[in-house]
């Protein structure tokens, strides 16, 4: 599996060429992060299931697919169903819709947006073609590795535009497409300053591009919440929202993101 830490080496090289933010220090920090940060595996259980709803349901069955990078693969989580973004989103959606949700996660850690289209989209196409029911909700997670890999804004715009265009053609106008926004790299525990500042700046630039492209395809951008605000609201530390690598959402972090995505679905349907 391609690991996101490799992208930091590329970011460091770009810093050297640009003379940005004391390049020597950034290179040292990138090397330290690559060495010190644990490389966590994805869960061992199946990335597919049905989230049941308590009480009586009306016979409906909603379908949810998640496509993208490491949060979708569940890197750092013990279980797709219980602690990863996929299962947590399905459970939250089942509660809000009042019906069971059949979910499927198709993700790969380290993938840029172009990688998602080239490698994972065909798998989603195969899964959709095997389903009797149309897909109701599609969640796309991408852009983090484009940030870490120093993909330019123009390249990212072209990649995301191509991917969303093909996704809309696949799932049709009746499917709600949600795109998870980029996190605030400045606040991630595993990133020291000034490396965090550099990646935070790049993340905001690509996040602006993401918003424009998502809107042009009639999809919904779900902004990644402020880790500081969420932790304060729930009486937790930022690290409590993340896996042991200080980067990937896990447990409470997955639950909160899943509920945010489910809330976006509910708001759109009202």
Secondary structure in CASP SS format (residue, H / E / C, confidence):
PFRMAT SS
TARGET T0000
AUTHOR 0000-0000-0000
METHOD secondary structure of the structure
MODEL  1
X C 1.00
X C 1.00
X C 1.00
X C 1.00
X H 1.00
X H 1.00
X H 1.00
X H 1.00
X H 1.00
X H 1.00
X H 1.00
X H 1.00
X H 1.00
X H 1.00
X H 1.00
X H 1.00
X H 1.00
X H 1.00
X C 1.00
X C 1.00
X C 1.00
X C 1.00
X H 1.00
X H 1.00
X H 1.00
X H 1.00
X H 1.00
X H 1.00
X H 1.00
X H 1.00
X H 1.00
X H 1.00
X H 1.00
X H 1.00
X H 1.00
X H 1.00
X C 1.00
X C 1.00
X C 1.00
X C 1.00
X C 1.00
X C 1.00
X C 1.00
X C 1.00
X C 1.00
X C 1.00
X C 1.00
X E 1.00
X E 1.00
X E 1.00
X E 1.00
X C 1.00
X C 1.00
X C 1.00
X C 1.00
X C 1.00
X C 1.00
X C 1.00
X C 1.00
X C 1.00
X E 1.00
X E 1.00
X E 1.00
X E 1.00
X E 1.00
X E 1.00
X E 1.00
X E 1.00
X C 1.00
X H 1.00
X H 1.00
X H 1.00
X H 1.00
X C 1.00
X C 1.00
X C 1.00
X C 1.00
X C 1.00
X C 1.00
X C 1.00
X C 1.00
X C 1.00
X C 1.00
X C 1.00
X H 1.00
X H 1.00
X H 1.00
X H 1.00
X H 1.00
X H 1.00
X H 1.00
X H 1.00
X H 1.00
X H 1.00
X H 1.00
X H 1.00
X H 1.00
X C 1.00
X C 1.00
X E 1.00
X E 1.00
X E 1.00
X E 1.00
X E 1.00
X E 1.00
X E 1.00
X E 1.00
X C 1.00
X C 1.00
X C 1.00
X C 1.00
X C 1.00
X H 1.00
X H 1.00
X H 1.00
X H 1.00
X H 1.00
X H 1.00
X H 1.00
X H 1.00
X H 1.00
X H 1.00
X H 1.00
X H 1.00
X H 1.00
X H 1.00
X H 1.00
X H 1.00
X H 1.00
X C 1.00
X C 1.00
X C 1.00
X C 1.00
X C 1.00
X C 1.00
X C 1.00
X E 1.00
X E 1.00
X E 1.00
X E 1.00
X E 1.00
X C 1.00
X C 1.00
X H 1.00
X H 1.00
X H 1.00
X H 1.00
X H 1.00
X C 1.00
X C 1.00
X C 1.00
X C 1.00
X H 1.00
X H 1.00
X H 1.00
X H 1.00
X H 1.00
X H 1.00
X H 1.00
X H 1.00
X H 1.00
X H 1.00
X H 1.00
X H 1.00
X H 1.00
X H 1.00
X H 1.00
X H 1.00
X H 1.00
X H 1.00
X H 1.00
X C 1.00
X C 1.00
X C 1.00
X C 1.00
X E 1.00
X E 1.00
X E 1.00
X E 1.00
X E 1.00
X C 1.00
X C 1.00
X C 1.00
X C 1.00
X H 1.00
X H 1.00
X H 1.00
X C 1.00
X C 1.00
X C 1.00
X C 1.00
X C 1.00
X C 1.00
X C 1.00
X H 1.00
X H 1.00
X H 1.00
X H 1.00
X H 1.00
X H 1.00
X H 1.00
X H 1.00
X H 1.00
X H 1.00
X H 1.00
X H 1.00
X H 1.00
X H 1.00
X H 1.00
X H 1.00
X H 1.00
X H 1.00
X H 1.00
X H 1.00
X H 1.00
X H 1.00
X C 1.00
X C 1.00
X C 1.00
X E 1.00
X E 1.00
X E 1.00
X C 1.00
X C 1.00
X C 1.00
X C 1.00
X H 1.00
X H 1.00
X H 1.00
X H 1.00
X H 1.00
X H 1.00
X H 1.00
X C 1.00
X C 1.00
X C 1.00
X C 1.00
X H 1.00
X H 1.00
X H 1.00
X H 1.00
X E 1.00
X C 1.00
X C 1.00
X C 1.00
X C 1.00
X C 1.00
X C 1.00
X E 1.00
X C 1.00
X C 1.00
X H 1.00
X H 1.00
X H 1.00
X H 1.00
X H 1.00
X H 1.00
X H 1.00
X H 1.00
X H 1.00
X H 1.00
X H 1.00
X H 1.00
X H 1.00
X H 1.00
X H 1.00
X H 1.00
X H 1.00
X H 1.00
X C 1.00
END
